[in-house]
Amino acid sequence: MPQYESVPTTSQPTPYEFETVFERLRERNGEETQVFSIHLSSQMSGTYQAATIAAGEVARR
């Protein structure tokens, strides 16, 4: 098995990145568009929190 000096890492999307996608979907498909977004548990990943923040921002508009 090969040996590597660095460990792979991951990075979650920012709330702004989610917001951008959610807005694009809303513009393309109408104001009543509902987005179904599936993520790992909030205990395993911060992605859920970022998506929740973005969804709240888009809903307030």
Stockholm file with secondary structure:
# STOCKHOLM 1.0

chainA/1-61         MPQYESVPTTSQPTPYEFETVFERLRERNGEETQVFSIHLSSQMSGTYQAATIAAGEVARR
#=GR chainA/1-61 SS CCCCSSCCCCCCCCHHHHHHHHHHHHHHHCTTCCCCCCCCCTTTCSHHHHHHHHHHHHHTC
#=GC SS_cons        CCCCSSCCCCCCCCHHHHHHHHHHHHHHHCTTCCCCCCCCCTTTCSHHHHHHHHHHHHHTC
//
